[in-house]
Amino acid sequence: MLPNLHRQRYQEFAEVLEQLHQSAVGSQLNAPKLYQSYVSVQRFFQQQIVSLDAGELEPDDESRVRSYQTEISKQLQMLGMDVMFFKRRGKKRRR
């Protein structure tokens, strides 16, 4: 089981992800706003999730959490590429 601080940070991360989701599904999709939401998610993940003290976890949990963090990081990188593509596509349409 995760320590309270870890659970709290992951809950906050879920809330930041929900904000990104809301930016992506709105009827007036705004590429710059979507990009800013993505940057917020990425920053939160790096500053608040990756930096959590793994020493507070049981060895099995630590391994599992690191694995999850690695996968989340990969998925965020792929999402970032999609957001950048969308942002650039929006700029080309305006020309």
N, C-alpha and C positions, 0 to 999 in steps of 0.2 A: 504494500500500500504506500502511496506517496505521502510525504510529509505535507502539512497544511500549506506551507509557502508554495510548494510545487503545485498543489491542486489549485491554489488561488491564482497563480500565474497562468496556468493552463486555462482556467476559466476566463481570465482576462483576454488571453490569446483567442479563445473562441469568440468573444465579443468583438474583438478587432476584425476577425475573419467575417463575422456577420455584417459588420459595417462595409467591408469590401464587397460582400455579396450584394448588399443593398445598392451599392454604387453600380454594380454590374447589371442588375435586373430592372433598374428604373426605366420608365417609359421614355425619358429623355437621356439616353446614354451619353455621358460626357467623358471623353477620352482623358483630358487633363485631370479631372476629378478621380476617375478610375485609377490613373497612374499614381496620384497622391495617396489614395487608399492602399494601393499595393505597397508603396514605399513605407507607409505606416506599419503594415503587417510585417514586412521584411525587417524593419528596424526593431519592432517589438520582439520578434522572434530572436534576433541576434542579441539584443540587450537584456531581455527579460527571461528568455527560455534557455538559450544555450549557456548563459552565464550562471544558471542555478548550480548550487553545490551538489555534485553527484556523490560526494562523500557521505551525505545524509541517507543514502539509499542502501538497501540490501544489495549484495553483489549481483544476484540474479536480476533484480529490478534495475540496477544501474546499467547492465548490459542491454536490457530490453529498452530502457529509456533512450540510451545512446543510439540504438538502432532506429527507434521511432524518430528521433531528432534528425538523424541522417536522411531518412526518407522524407520527412517534412521539408528539410532544406532542399532536397532535389526537386520536390514538387513545387516549392516556391520559386526556384530558378526557372522551371518550365513555365509557370504561370507568368513570371516576369517577362519572358520572351513573348508570350501571347499578348500581354498588355502593351509591350513596346510595339509589336506588329500592329495592333489595333490603333495605337496612338499615331503611328506613322501613316497608316492607311487613312485616318481621319484628316491628317494634314494634306495629303495628296488630293482628297476629295474637295477640299476647300479651294484649291487652286483653279 
